[in-house]
Amino acid sequence: MKTNPIIVALDFENAQQARALVSRLGQAIDFYKVGMELYAAAGMPFVQELIGEGKRVFLDLKLYDIGETVKRAVAQVARTEVRFLTIHAINPVMRAAIEGRGAGSLKLMAVTVLTSFDQQDVADMGHACGISELVALRARNAMEIGMDGIVCSALDATAVRKIAGPDAILVTPGVRSRNADKGDQKRVATPAEAMAAGADYIVIGREVTRAEDPADQIARILENLKPSLTCSAPG
């Protein structure tokens, strides 16, 4: 049976709020995403605090800068026990990240197209192709360059899995249960749909973090995922 594929997004404005949720979830979740807001508020000390409590950390910084800056930033993260770090899937940026990571165990995840973007957003960025074509191009480039995994919408996961192969780590944000509010996400899927499409991990935020009983909400999601969790372990 697969291990718990849920990564809970700690999208809070301070460490106190994040700690409170982690405490309420207890053993129900051991993998957390720390994004830019919480990182700006609490930084690496909070990341190290989570790791010290036995939690796995997905550091979602979506690095995108000149090569030397990315290389040096990734080198800093690689000295910690952070599991995943996100990098925008731009070729020179990814190459710099791999150089900075060196021989460490940090997994570098290529962000293809944000799940808050739709076709108009992609056109506004100057791309004439469709979202699926852009995601496929970036996923292919990421694998050729040597990234460990891909971050993409669950709507693109089936195609990305074919491109990336069985050993790549596939993480899908923008996941919502059927009756949950979509918020600012435009390309979403349910947890079961994401797993069926080939995701190894699904990132869930407000549906859990704003629930009256977060642990119970996790249990409900896992119950709905049971058919998807009877195959081999995630990458």
N, CA and C of each residue as an Amber inpcrd file, in Angstrom:
protein
   705
   0.8450000  -1.1990000   0.0000000   0.0000000   0.0000000   0.0000000
   0.8750000   1.2410000   0.0000000   0.4480000   2.2420000  -0.7320000
   1.2010000   3.4890000  -0.7630000   1.1760000   4.1750000   0.5910000
   2.2120000   4.9590000   0.8430000   2.2140000   5.8110000   2.0160000
   1.3050000   7.0010000   1.7590000   1.0470000   7.7740000   2.7940000
   0.1810000   8.9440000   2.6840000   0.7420000   9.9110000   1.6330000
  -0.0050000  10.2000000   0.5670000   0.5180000  11.0650000  -0.4950000
   0.2370000  12.5480000  -0.2780000  -0.3800000  12.9150000   0.8460000
  -0.8060000  14.2970000   1.0430000   0.3290000  15.1540000   1.6100000
   0.5670000  16.2810000   0.9610000   1.4410000  17.3240000   1.4760000
   0.5340000  18.5000000   1.8450000   0.5440000  18.8890000   3.1010000
  -0.3060000  19.9980000   3.5430000   0.4580000  21.3090000   3.3960000
  -0.1810000  22.2620000   2.7170000   0.4270000  23.5740000   2.4910000
   0.2270000  24.4630000   3.7090000   1.3220000  24.8510000   4.3360000
   1.2590000  25.7410000   5.4990000   1.2350000  27.1890000   5.0230000
   0.1290000  27.5650000   4.4220000   0.0030000  28.9200000   3.8690000
  -0.5170000  29.8650000   4.9540000   0.3800000  30.1940000   5.8790000
   0.0480000  31.0580000   7.0050000   0.9830000  32.2560000   7.0250000
   0.5630000  33.3010000   7.7520000   1.3690000  34.5090000   7.8080000
   2.3980000  34.5030000   8.9250000   2.3520000  33.5130000   9.8040000
   3.3650000  33.4390000  10.8610000   3.5410000  32.0100000  11.3420000
   4.6380000  31.7840000  12.0360000   4.9680000  30.4420000  12.5070000
   3.9990000  29.9470000  13.5670000   3.4430000  30.8440000  14.3650000
   2.5210000  30.4290000  15.4230000   1.2970000  29.7330000  14.8440000
   0.7340000  30.2910000  13.7780000  -0.4230000  29.6740000  13.1420000
  -0.0600000  28.3180000  12.5400000   1.1120000  28.2550000  11.9150000
   1.5590000  27.0000000  11.3150000   1.7810000  25.9330000  12.3790000
   2.4250000  26.3220000  13.4790000   2.6510000  25.3700000  14.5830000
   1.3330000  24.8160000  15.1160000   0.3500000  25.6810000  15.2160000
  -0.9430000  25.2560000  15.7540000  -1.5660000  24.1830000  14.8690000
  -1.4710000  24.3610000  13.5570000  -2.0410000  23.3510000  12.6580000
  -1.2560000  22.0480000  12.7360000   0.0690000  22.1450000  12.7230000
   0.9020000  20.9470000  12.8010000   0.5730000  20.1750000  14.0710000
   0.3710000  20.8850000  15.1560000   0.0200000  20.2430000  16.4240000
  -1.3370000  19.5550000  16.3260000  -2.3170000  20.2100000  15.7110000
  -3.6540000  19.6290000  15.5910000  -3.6590000  18.3950000  14.6980000
  -2.8130000  18.4050000  13.6730000  -2.7680000  17.2570000  12.7700000
  -1.9830000  16.0910000  13.3550000  -1.0490000  16.3710000  14.2470000
  -0.3050000  15.3030000  14.9100000   0.3370000  14.3400000  13.9340000
   0.0500000  13.0510000  14.1160000   0.6330000  12.0040000  13.2760000
  -0.1130000  11.8070000  11.9700000  -1.1920000  12.5480000  11.7590000
  -1.9820000  12.3610000  10.5430000  -1.2160000  12.7880000   9.2920000
  -0.2930000  13.7510000   9.4550000   0.4860000  14.2650000   8.3260000
   1.9430000  14.4070000   8.7380000   2.8440000  13.9690000   7.8570000
   4.2690000  14.1450000   8.1610000   4.9980000  14.9120000   7.0650000
   4.2510000  15.4440000   6.0770000   4.8750000  16.1590000   4.9630000
   4.1720000  17.5140000   4.8220000   4.9600000  18.5970000   4.8910000
   4.3980000  19.9360000   4.8370000   5.0960000  20.7840000   3.7870000
   4.3010000  21.6450000   3.1430000   4.8460000  22.6120000   2.1980000
   4.9910000  23.9580000   2.8830000   6.1920000  24.5160000   2.8080000
   6.4450000  25.8660000   3.2800000   6.6600000  26.7310000   2.0470000
   5.7300000  27.6800000   1.8440000   5.7960000  28.5470000   0.6830000
   6.4050000  29.8920000   1.0090000   6.2950000  30.8110000   0.0660000
   6.9940000  32.0900000   0.1960000   6.4960000  32.9350000   1.3600000
   5.1880000  32.9300000   1.6190000   4.6610000  33.7650000   2.7000000
   5.2390000  33.3490000   4.0480000   5.1120000  32.0680000   4.3690000
   5.6120000  31.5950000   5.6590000   7.1270000  31.6660000   5.7210000
   7.7870000  31.4010000   4.5850000   9.2480000  31.4800000   4.5650000
   9.7090000  32.9080000   4.8240000   8.9820000  33.8920000   4.2520000
   9.3400000  35.2930000   4.4820000   9.1360000  35.6800000   5.9370000
   8.1630000  35.0540000   6.5950000   7.8650000  35.3850000   7.9860000
   8.7680000  34.6650000   8.9770000   9.0790000  33.4030000   8.6870000
   9.7660000  32.5810000   9.6930000  11.0760000  31.9730000   9.2170000
  11.3010000  31.9250000   7.9100000  12.5820000  31.5080000   7.3610000
  13.0080000  30.0790000   7.6650000  14.3200000  29.8390000   7.4890000
  14.8700000  28.5090000   7.7000000  14.7530000  28.0210000   9.1440000
  14.7730000  28.9050000  10.1450000  14.5980000  28.3820000  11.5080000
  13.3080000  27.5790000  11.6750000  12.2100000  28.0430000  11.0600000
  10.9670000  27.2740000  11.1710000  11.0500000  25.9900000  10.3610000
  11.6660000  26.0450000   9.2000000  11.8610000  24.8360000   8.3970000
  12.6410000  23.8000000   9.2000000  13.7110000  24.2410000   9.8570000
  14.5170000  23.3370000  10.6680000  13.7250000  22.8140000  11.8660000
  12.8390000  23.6390000  12.3890000  11.9830000  23.2090000  13.4910000
  11.0920000  22.0430000  13.0620000  10.4900000  22.1610000  11.8830000
   9.6560000  21.0710000  11.3760000  10.4760000  19.7970000  11.1860000
  11.6440000  19.9550000  10.5930000  12.5050000  18.7910000  10.3650000
  12.8980000  18.1590000  11.6940000  13.1860000  18.9920000  12.6920000
  13.5490000  18.4900000  14.0100000  12.4320000  17.6970000  14.6740000
  11.1900000  17.9610000  14.2610000  10.0380000  17.2350000  14.7920000
   9.7250000  15.9850000  13.9740000  10.6080000  15.6770000  13.0480000
  10.4260000  14.4700000  12.2390000   9.5510000  14.6620000  11.0210000
   9.2650000  15.9020000  10.6540000   8.4330000  16.1760000   9.4910000
   9.2940000  16.3360000   8.2440000   8.7210000  15.9520000   7.1180000
   9.3630000  16.2030000   5.8290000   8.9070000  17.5670000   5.3280000
   9.8140000  18.2730000   4.6510000   9.5060000  19.6290000   4.2040000
   9.6880000  19.7660000   2.6950000   8.6510000  20.2950000   2.0800000
   8.6460000  20.6800000   0.6720000   8.7810000  22.1950000   0.6680000
   9.9730000  22.6960000   0.3490000  10.2290000  24.1310000   0.3560000
   9.8780000  24.6940000  -1.0170000   8.7580000  25.3970000  -1.0650000
   8.1980000  25.8350000  -2.3400000   8.5510000  27.3010000  -2.5900000
   9.7860000  27.5410000  -3.0160000  10.2620000  28.9070000  -3.2680000
  10.2240000  29.2910000  -4.7430000  10.0180000  28.2950000  -5.6070000
   9.9410000  28.5510000  -7.0520000  11.0750000  29.4760000  -7.5050000
  12.2830000  29.0620000  -7.2590000  13.4360000  29.9080000  -7.5510000
  13.5390000  30.2340000  -9.0370000  13.7930000  31.5120000  -9.3150000
  13.9460000  31.9830000 -10.6900000  14.7740000  33.2640000 -10.6250000
  16.0690000  33.1390000 -10.9440000  16.9720000  34.2830000 -10.8500000
  18.1770000  33.9780000 -11.7310000  19.1550000  34.8520000 -11.6980000
  20.3680000  34.5890000 -12.4660000  21.0380000  33.3280000 -11.9190000
  21.7870000  32.6580000 -12.7870000  22.3280000  31.3550000 -12.4360000
  23.1250000  31.3190000 -11.1440000  24.0310000  32.2470000 -10.9650000
  24.8850000  32.2370000  -9.7800000  24.0680000  32.3850000  -8.5010000
  23.0450000  33.2260000  -8.5430000  22.1970000  33.4110000  -7.3650000
  21.4370000  32.1350000  -7.0410000  20.8700000  31.4920000  -8.0570000
  20.1380000  30.2410000  -7.8570000  21.0720000  29.1550000  -7.3450000
  22.2410000  29.0540000  -7.9460000  23.2020000  28.0270000  -7.5280000
  23.5520000  28.1680000  -6.0510000  23.8210000  29.3700000  -5.6150000
  24.2300000  29.6010000  -4.2300000  23.0640000  29.4090000  -3.2630000
  21.8580000  29.8070000  -3.6820000  20.6890000  29.6010000  -2.8240000
  20.3920000  28.1140000  -2.6490000  20.4480000  27.3670000  -3.7400000
  20.1990000  25.9320000  -3.6640000  21.2590000  25.2390000  -2.8040000
  22.4980000  25.6750000  -2.9150000  23.5630000  25.1010000  -2.0940000
  23.2550000  25.2620000  -0.6110000  22.6800000  26.4040000  -0.2390000
  22.3060000  26.6220000   1.1600000  21.2250000  25.6410000   1.5990000
  20.2010000  25.4870000   0.7670000  19.1010000  24.5730000   1.1100000
  19.6000000  23.1320000   1.1530000  20.5130000  22.7800000   0.2470000
  21.0190000  21.4120000   0.1690000  21.7860000  21.0000000   1.4210000
  22.2340000  21.9720000   2.2290000  22.9470000  21.6540000   3.4660000
  21.9780000  21.2320000   4.5780000  20.6920000  21.4100000   4.3460000
  19.6730000  21.0430000   5.3270000  19.0750000  19.6890000   4.9410000
  18.0550000  19.2740000   5.6650000  17.3620000  18.0230000   5.3470000
  16.0240000  18.2690000   4.6660000  15.8760000  19.4240000   4.0150000
  14.6950000  19.6710000   3.2000000  14.6070000  18.5930000   2.1180000
  13.3980000  18.0670000   1.8850000  13.2330000  16.9880000   0.9030000
  13.0900000  17.5080000  -0.5250000  12.1480000  18.4530000  -0.7470000
  11.8770000  18.9640000  -2.0870000  12.0900000  20.4720000  -2.1100000
  12.6150000  20.9700000  -3.2300000  12.7550000  22.4040000  -3.4610000
  12.2980000  22.6950000  -4.8830000  11.4430000  23.7250000  -5.0470000
  10.9310000  24.0240000  -6.3770000  11.7770000  25.0650000  -7.1020000
  11.9170000  24.8250000  -8.4150000  12.6660000  25.6950000  -9.3200000
  11.7930000  25.9030000 -10.5580000  11.6870000  27.1210000 -11.0450000
  10.9500000  27.3180000 -12.2930000  11.6490000  26.5640000 -13.4150000
  10.8480000  25.9470000 -14.2880000  11.3790000  25.0730000 -15.3420000
  11.9200000  25.8820000 -16.5220000  12.8970000  26.7080000 -16.2360000
  13.6130000  27.4870000 -17.2440000  15.0250000  26.9090000 -17.3140000
  15.4660000  26.5400000 -18.4880000  16.6740000  25.7130000 -18.6240000
  17.8970000  26.2110000 -17.8560000  18.3520000  27.4510000 -18.0210000
  19.5520000  27.8690000 -17.2930000  19.3460000  27.9020000 -15.7790000
  18.1140000  28.1670000 -15.3560000  17.8140000  28.1810000 -13.9230000
  17.9130000  26.7700000 -13.3610000  17.3590000  25.8010000 -14.0750000
  17.4230000  24.4130000 -13.6140000  18.8670000  23.9080000 -13.5820000
  19.6390000  24.2460000 -14.5990000  21.0400000  23.7990000 -14.6190000
  21.8120000  24.3800000 -13.4270000  21.5610000  25.6290000 -13.1220000
  22.2280000  26.2600000 -11.9800000  21.8220000  25.5850000 -10.6730000
  20.5460000  25.2260000 -10.5590000  20.0580000  24.5630000  -9.3490000
  20.7330000  23.2080000  -9.1540000  20.8640000  22.4530000 -10.2350000
  21.5160000  21.1470000 -10.1420000  22.9780000  21.3050000  -9.7420000
  23.6430000  22.3040000 -10.2840000  25.0340000  22.5520000  -9.9050000
  25.1350000  22.9180000  -8.4310000  24.2010000  23.7450000  -7.9600000
  24.2270000  24.1440000  -6.5650000  23.9250000  23.0180000  -5.6120000
  23.0460000  22.1160000  -6.0030000  22.6810000  20.9760000  -5.1600000
  23.8390000  20.0110000  -4.9670000  24.6370000  19.8510000  -6.0100000
  25.7710000  18.9420000  -5.9130000  25.3380000  17.5120000  -5.6970000
  26.0330000  16.8200000  -4.7890000  25.7580000  15.4080000  -4.5500000
  24.7860000  15.1880000  -3.4000000  24.1410000  16.2440000  -2.9350000
  23.2220000  16.1070000  -1.8080000  21.9610000  15.3500000  -2.1630000
  21.1530000  15.0540000  -1.1490000  19.9350000  14.2560000  -1.3380000
  18.7050000  15.1040000  -1.6440000  18.8360000  16.4230000  -1.6580000
  17.7250000  17.3190000  -1.9540000  17.1460000  17.0080000  -3.3330000
  15.8230000  16.8870000  -3.4060000  15.1530000  16.6420000  -4.6770000
  14.7010000  17.9670000  -5.2830000  15.1080000  18.2020000  -6.5190000
  14.7860000  19.4420000  -7.2140000  13.5650000  19.2270000  -8.1100000
  12.5380000  20.0470000  -7.8750000  11.2600000  19.8890000  -8.5590000
  11.0430000  21.0500000  -9.5300000  10.8040000  20.7320000 -10.7840000
  10.6110000  21.7400000 -11.8230000   9.1430000  22.1620000 -11.8830000
   8.9000000  23.4490000 -11.7180000   7.5470000  23.9910000 -11.8160000
   7.2700000  24.3200000 -13.2850000   6.2430000  23.7100000 -13.8470000
   5.9450000  23.8860000 -15.2750000   5.1270000  25.1560000 -15.4990000
   3.8210000  25.0820000 -15.2750000   2.9320000  26.2380000 -15.3890000
   2.0740000  26.2820000 -14.1330000   1.9860000  27.4360000 -13.4970000
   1.2440000  27.5450000 -12.2510000  -0.2200000  27.1620000 -12.4390000
  -0.7820000  26.5000000 -11.4220000  -2.1800000  26.0730000 -11.5260000
  -3.1520000  27.2430000 -11.4360000  -2.6540000  28.4190000 -11.0890000
  -3.5050000  29.6190000 -11.0810000  -3.5320000  30.2960000 -12.4490000
  -2.7750000  29.7490000 -13.4150000  -2.7310000  30.3180000 -14.7600000
  -3.7050000  29.5780000 -15.6760000  -4.3690000  30.3330000 -16.5580000
  -5.1570000  29.7170000 -17.6050000  -4.5610000  30.0960000 -18.9550000
  -5.2740000  29.7690000 -20.0460000  -4.7250000  30.0070000 -21.3790000
  -4.4550000  31.4800000 -21.6420000  -5.3040000  32.3500000 -21.1380000
  -5.0940000  33.7810000 -21.3360000  -3.8210000  34.2490000 -20.6450000
  -3.5690000  33.7150000 -19.4500000  -2.3440000  34.0800000 -18.7370000
  -1.1100000  33.6590000 -19.5240000  -1.1720000  32.4640000 -20.1000000
  -0.0420000  31.9680000 -20.8900000   0.1570000  32.8440000 -22.1240000
  -0.9370000  33.2520000 -22.7530000  -0.8310000  34.1350000 -23.9110000
  -0.2450000  35.4880000 -23.5120000  -0.6480000  35.9930000 -22.3480000
  -0.1270000  37.2750000 -21.8730000   1.3760000  37.2150000 -21.6140000
   1.8860000  36.0100000 -21.3360000   3.3180000  35.8260000 -21.1200000
   4.0890000  35.7850000 -22.4330000   3.3690000  35.7680000 -23.5470000
   4.0140000  35.7830000 -24.8520000   4.1190000  34.4360000 -25.5210000
   3.4650000  33.4150000 -24.9540000   3.5290000  32.0770000 -25.5470000
   2.3540000  31.8730000 -26.4940000   2.6400000  31.4430000 -27.7040000
   1.5920000  31.2140000 -28.6890000   0.9740000  29.8270000 -28.5640000
   1.6420000  28.9360000 -27.8590000   1.1550000  27.5650000 -27.7200000
   0.1200000  27.4610000 -26.6050000  -0.5330000  26.3120000 -26.5290000
  -1.4840000  26.0520000 -25.4670000  -0.7730000  25.6810000 -24.1760000
  -1.5250000  25.6660000 -23.0780000  -0.9460000  25.3110000 -21.7810000
  -0.3340000  23.9150000 -21.8170000  -1.0560000  22.9640000 -22.3890000
  -0.5660000  21.5740000 -22.4000000   0.7580000  21.4560000 -23.1360000
   0.8690000  22.1830000 -24.2450000   2.1230000  22.1460000 -25.0180000
   3.2690000  22.7620000 -24.2320000   3.0000000  23.8600000 -23.5320000
   4.0440000  24.5020000 -22.7420000   4.4660000  23.6220000 -21.5730000
   3.5010000  23.0010000 -20.9160000   3.8180000  22.0830000 -19.8190000
   4.6720000  20.9230000 -20.3290000   4.2830000  20.3540000 -21.4480000
   5.0240000  19.2190000 -22.0070000   6.4520000  19.6090000 -22.3550000
   6.6160000  20.7700000 -22.9760000   7.9600000  21.2480000 -23.3360000
   8.8230000  21.4020000 -22.0920000   8.2720000  22.0480000 -21.0750000
   9.0540000  22.2880000 -19.8630000   9.3360000  20.9950000 -19.1100000
   8.4040000  20.0750000 -19.1100000   8.6310000  18.7830000 -18.4470000
   9.7270000  18.0010000 -19.1630000   9.6870000  18.0160000 -20.4690000
  10.7150000  17.3090000 -21.2580000  12.0920000  17.9260000 -21.0100000
  12.1660000  19.2370000 -21.0140000  13.4430000  19.9090000 -20.7540000
  13.9620000  19.5750000 -19.3590000  13.0540000  19.5740000 -18.3790000
  13.4630000  19.2940000 -16.9960000  14.0650000  17.9050000 -16.8630000
  13.4570000  16.9340000 -17.5060000  13.9690000  15.5670000 -17.4250000
  15.3000000  15.4330000 -18.1560000  15.4290000  16.0950000 -19.2950000
  16.6880000  16.0220000 -20.0430000  17.8320000  16.6840000 -19.2780000
  17.5240000  17.7400000 -18.5430000  18.5470000  18.4570000 -17.7810000
  18.9380000  17.7000000 -16.5180000  18.0190000  16.8900000 -15.9860000
  18.3500000  16.0730000 -14.8180000  17.6200000  16.4260000 -13.5440000
  16.4780000  17.1180000 -13.6450000  15.6740000  17.4040000 -12.4570000
  15.0780000  16.1110000 -11.9130000  14.7280000  16.1260000 -10.6310000
  14.2220000  14.9120000  -9.9810000  12.7280000  14.7050000 -10.1780000
  12.0090000  15.7960000 -10.4150000  10.5730000  15.6590000 -10.5470000
   9.9350000  16.8900000 -11.1320000   8.6260000  16.8120000 -11.2580000
   7.8380000  17.8480000 -11.9210000   6.6930000  18.2660000 -11.0130000
   6.4150000  19.5650000 -11.0070000   5.2160000  20.1010000 -10.3610000
   4.3010000  20.5860000 -11.4770000   3.0910000  20.0340000 -11.5230000
   2.1560000  20.4150000 -12.5810000   0.7350000  20.2130000 -12.1020000
  -0.2080000  20.7870000 -12.8350000  -1.6120000  20.5580000 -12.5460000
  -1.9460000  19.0850000 -12.7420000  -2.8890000  18.6030000 -11.9490000
  -3.3530000  17.2280000 -12.1360000  -3.9440000  17.0380000 -13.5290000
  -4.4310000  18.1200000 -14.1360000  -4.9960000  18.0350000 -15.4810000
  -3.9290000  17.6890000 -16.5150000  -2.6720000  17.9560000 -16.1880000
  -1.5600000  17.6580000 -17.0980000  -0.7730000  16.4190000 -16.6630000
  -1.1560000  15.8240000 -15.5390000  -0.3220000  14.7870000 -14.9280000
  -0.1670000  13.5460000 -15.7980000  -1.2240000  13.1170000 -16.4730000
  -1.1240000  11.9140000 -17.3000000  -0.0900000  12.1010000 -18.4050000
  -0.1600000  13.2370000 -19.0800000   0.7930000  13.5080000 -20.1560000
   2.2040000  13.6780000 -19.6050000   2.3380000  14.3620000 -18.4680000
   3.6560000  14.5810000 -17.8760000   4.2730000  13.2620000 -17.4240000
   3.4640000  12.3690000 -16.8760000   3.9940000  11.0620000 -16.4470000
   4.5720000  10.3070000 -17.6330000   3.9250000  10.3810000 -18.7700000
   4.4370000   9.6990000 -19.9630000   5.7750000  10.2900000 -20.3930000
   5.9050000  11.6010000 -20.2450000   7.1530000  12.2750000 -20.6190000
   8.2560000  11.9960000 -19.6060000   7.9190000  12.0960000 -18.3270000
   8.9220000  12.0200000 -17.2610000   9.3330000  10.6000000 -16.9280000
   8.4590000   9.6370000 -17.1770000   8.7820000   8.2580000 -16.8670000
   8.3790000   7.8780000 -15.4570000   8.4660000   6.5900000 -15.1230000
   7.9610000   6.0910000 -13.8430000   8.7780000   6.5040000 -12.6290000
  10.0310000   6.8680000 -12.8180000  10.8950000   7.1680000 -11.6740000
  10.8630000   8.6330000 -11.2440000  10.3400000   9.4990000 -12.0730000
  10.2620000  10.9150000 -11.7160000   9.2200000  11.1200000 -10.6130000
   9.4680000  12.0890000  -9.7470000   8.5160000  12.4370000  -8.6990000
   7.5380000  13.4480000  -9.2720000   6.2590000  13.1450000  -9.1620000
   5.2350000  14.0220000  -9.7220000   4.3670000  14.5770000  -8.5930000
   4.3800000  15.9000000  -8.4520000   3.6190000  16.5780000  -7.4050000
   2.5650000  17.4540000  -8.0600000   1.3210000  17.3320000  -7.5870000
   0.2460000  18.1330000  -8.1640000  -0.3710000  19.0480000  -7.1140000
  -0.2000000  20.3580000  -7.2700000  -0.9160000  21.3260000  -6.4470000
  -2.2900000  21.5800000  -7.0610000  -3.0340000  22.5400000  -6.4980000
  -4.3420000  22.8530000  -7.0520000  -5.3090000  21.7080000  -6.9260000
  -5.1860000  20.9330000  -5.8220000  -6.0560000  19.7780000  -5.6070000
  -7.1470000  20.1660000  -4.6160000  -8.3820000  19.8580000  -4.9630000
  -9.5320000  20.1800000  -4.1220000 -10.5180000  19.0200000  -4.1570000
 -11.0830000  18.6450000  -3.0320000 -12.1810000  17.6880000  -3.0470000
 -13.3610000  18.3110000  -3.7720000 -14.2910000  17.4910000  -4.1920000
 -15.3180000  17.9430000  -5.1190000 -16.1190000  19.1450000  -4.6290000
 -16.4070000  19.2100000  -3.3540000 -17.2450000  20.2920000  -2.8330000
 -16.4380000  21.4520000  -2.2330000 -15.1090000  21.3960000  -2.3580000
 -14.2630000  22.4350000  -1.7580000 -14.1820000  23.6570000  -2.6620000
 -13.9700000  24.8120000  -2.0390000 -13.8240000  26.0740000  -2.7700000
 -12.5330000  26.0640000  -3.5790000 -12.6010000  26.4680000  -4.8350000
 -11.4120000  26.4930000  -5.7000000 -10.4690000  27.6400000  -5.3630000
 -10.9620000  28.6790000  -4.6790000 -10.1090000  29.8150000  -4.3470000
  -9.5610000  30.4680000  -5.5990000  -8.2330000  30.7320000  -5.6250000
  -7.6300000  31.4100000  -6.7700000  -7.0790000  30.4400000  -7.8080000
  -7.3930000  29.1560000  -7.6450000  -6.9100000  28.1640000  -8.5930000
  -7.8500000  28.0610000  -9.7870000  -7.2900000  27.8770000 -10.9820000
  -8.0980000  27.7850000 -12.1950000  -8.0910000  26.3850000 -12.7960000
  -7.0000000  25.6500000 -12.6140000  -6.9060000  24.3070000 -13.1980000
  -6.7620000  23.3110000 -12.0550000  -7.8800000  22.7770000 -11.6140000
  -7.9010000  21.9470000 -10.4150000  -8.4510000  20.5610000 -10.7170000
  -8.2460000  19.6540000  -9.7650000  -8.7950000  18.3070000  -9.8420000
  -8.9990000  17.8090000  -8.4210000  -9.7520000  16.7380000  -8.2880000
  -9.9430000  16.1480000  -6.9700000  -8.7150000  15.3220000  -6.6060000
  -8.5240000  14.9970000  -5.3180000  -7.4010000  14.1420000  -4.9320000
  -7.3910000  12.8120000  -5.6840000  -8.5570000  12.1870000  -5.8130000
  -8.6200000  10.8960000  -6.5050000  -8.2520000  11.0400000  -7.9790000
  -8.7140000  12.1210000  -8.6090000  -8.3740000  12.3510000 -10.0190000
  -6.8800000  12.5730000 -10.1870000  -6.2730000  13.3130000  -9.2590000
  -4.8310000  13.5720000  -9.3340000  -4.0310000  12.2840000  -9.2100000
  -4.4150000  11.4410000  -8.2640000  -3.6850000  10.1830000  -8.0740000
  -3.8770000   9.2600000  -9.2710000  -5.0920000   9.2190000  -9.8030000
  -5.3610000   8.3690000 -10.9600000  -4.5750000   8.8310000 -12.1860000
  -4.2970000  10.1270000 -12.2350000  -3.5500000  10.6850000 -13.3670000
  -2.0530000  10.4250000 -13.2770000  -1.5910000   9.9310000 -12.1380000
  -0.1740000   9.5800000 -12.0200000   0.6220000  10.3530000 -10.9940000
  -0.0510000  11.1630000 -10.1750000   0.6700000  11.9290000  -9.1530000
   1.2190000  11.0100000  -8.0690000   2.3880000  11.3610000  -7.5510000
   2.9410000  10.6920000  -6.3740000   2.4880000  11.3940000  -5.1050000
   2.4150000  12.7290000  -5.1920000   2.0170000  13.5400000  -4.0410000
   1.0110000  14.5880000  -4.4950000   0.0650000  14.9030000  -3.6050000
  -0.9080000  15.9490000  -3.8680000  -0.7810000  17.0040000  -2.7710000
  -0.7850000  18.2650000  -3.1850000  -0.6590000  19.3700000  -2.2330000
  -2.0540000  19.9170000  -1.9350000  -2.4130000  19.9470000  -0.6620000
  -3.7280000  20.4320000  -0.2470000  -3.5340000  21.5130000   0.8080000
  -4.2070000  22.6350000   0.6280000  -4.0650000  23.7560000   1.5520000
  -5.3280000  24.0700000   2.3040000  -6.0620000  25.0660000   1.8050000
  -7.1900000  25.6180000   2.5530000  -8.2540000  24.6000000   2.9360000
  -8.4500000  23.5980000   2.1050000  -9.4480000  22.5720000   2.4360000
  -9.1610000  21.9220000   3.7840000  -7.8770000  21.8150000   4.1200000
  -7.4670000  21.2470000   5.4090000  -7.2050000  22.3340000   6.4300000
  -6.4380000  23.3550000   6.0340000  -5.9940000  24.3560000   7.0100000
  -7.1440000  25.1790000   7.5700000  -8.2320000  25.3130000   6.8100000
  -9.3710000  26.0930000   7.2780000 -10.5380000  25.2210000   7.7380000
 -10.3090000  23.9270000   7.7990000 -11.3640000  23.0150000   8.2480000
 -11.5820000  23.1460000   9.7520000 -12.8080000  22.9150000  10.1850000
 -13.1070000  22.9460000  11.6190000 -12.3220000  21.8790000  12.3620000
 -12.1700000  20.7200000  11.7130000 -11.3810000  19.6250000  12.2720000
 -10.4120000  19.1460000  11.1910000  -9.1970000  19.7200000  11.1270000
  -8.2590000  19.3760000  10.0550000  -7.9180000  17.8850000   9.9830000
  -7.7200000  17.2450000  11.1290000  -7.3640000  15.8190000  11.1230000
  -8.4990000  14.9830000  10.5430000  -9.7300000  15.3460000  10.8800000
 -10.8790000  14.6280000  10.3340000 -10.9700000  14.8240000   8.8310000
 -10.6450000  16.0250000   8.3590000 -10.6730000  16.2750000   6.9180000
  -9.6230000  15.4370000   6.1990000  -8.4390000  15.3080000   6.7940000
  -7.4080000  14.4390000   6.2200000  -7.9210000  13.0050000   6.1420000
  -8.5540000  12.5390000   7.2010000  -9.0830000  11.1690000   7.2300000
 -10.1160000  10.9670000   6.1250000 -10.9600000  11.9680000   5.9030000
 -11.9680000  11.8680000   4.8480000 -11.3230000  11.7740000   3.4650000
 -10.2950000  12.5950000   3.2480000  -9.6070000  12.5710000   1.9610000
  -8.9400000  11.2160000   1.7410000  -8.2650000  10.7180000   2.7610000
  -7.5890000   9.4250000   2.6350000  -8.5840000   8.2940000   2.4070000
  -9.7510000   8.3820000   3.0220000 -10.7850000   7.3680000   2.8080000
 -11.2030000   7.3440000   1.3450000 -11.3550000   8.5320000   0.7510000
 -11.7240000   8.6070000  -0.6600000 -10.5950000   8.1460000  -1.5810000
  -9.3660000   8.1910000  -1.0520000  -8.2060000   7.8000000  -1.8620000
  -7.8770000   6.3150000  -1.7660000  -8.5510000   5.5940000  -0.9130000
  -8.1900000   4.1900000  -0.6650000  -7.9810000   3.3700000  -1.9380000
  -8.8610000   3.4790000  -2.9300000  -8.6200000   2.6890000  -4.1500000
  -7.3180000   3.0290000  -4.8550000  -6.8620000   4.2850000  -4.6860000
  -5.6310000   4.7170000  -5.3510000  -4.3780000   4.3320000  -4.5700000
  -4.5540000   3.9350000  -3.3050000  -3.4050000   3.6750000  -2.4450000
  -3.0830000   2.2030000  -2.2910000  -3.6010000   1.3890000  -3.1880000
  -3.3830000  -0.0500000  -3.1020000  -2.3350000  -0.5400000  -4.0800000
  -1.6740000   0.4070000  -4.7690000  -0.6090000   0.0250000  -5.7010000
   0.7440000   0.3430000  -5.0870000   1.7720000   0.3560000  -5.8990000
   3.1390000   0.4990000  -5.3820000   3.3750000   1.8590000  -4.7770000
   4.4450000   1.9750000  -3.9610000   4.7740000   3.2080000  -3.2520000
   5.1760000   4.3050000  -4.2010000   4.9410000   5.5830000  -3.8180000
   5.2980000   6.7000000  -4.6850000   6.7960000   6.8750000  -4.8310000
   7.1850000   7.5900000  -5.8860000   8.6000000   7.8170000  -6.1530000
   9.2180000   8.7830000  -5.2130000
